[in-house]
């Protein structure tokens, strides 16, 4: 059970980015903290994928998982960051 959560955690972090952006995009008193949280989660997701590729076997499968997830997640991260920062500017 814990191993599955360890594997699914990058997807959970991307969902958390969506949740933060959805909750704070319409608030007029948004600070830069929300964009900072999104940036930290993006970096944590990339590092988590790197650790998965190093620790778990078969490495090719986890590398493919990382490539597919990052390909889908980067536009989501950019869109969420833009949604939050437009109210900050």
Buried (B, 14 or more C-beta within 10 A) or exposed (E): EEEEEBBEBBBEBBEBBBEBBEEBBEEEEBEEEBBEBBEEBBEBBBEBBEBBBEEBEEEEEBBEBBEEBBEEBBEBBEEBBEBBBEBBE
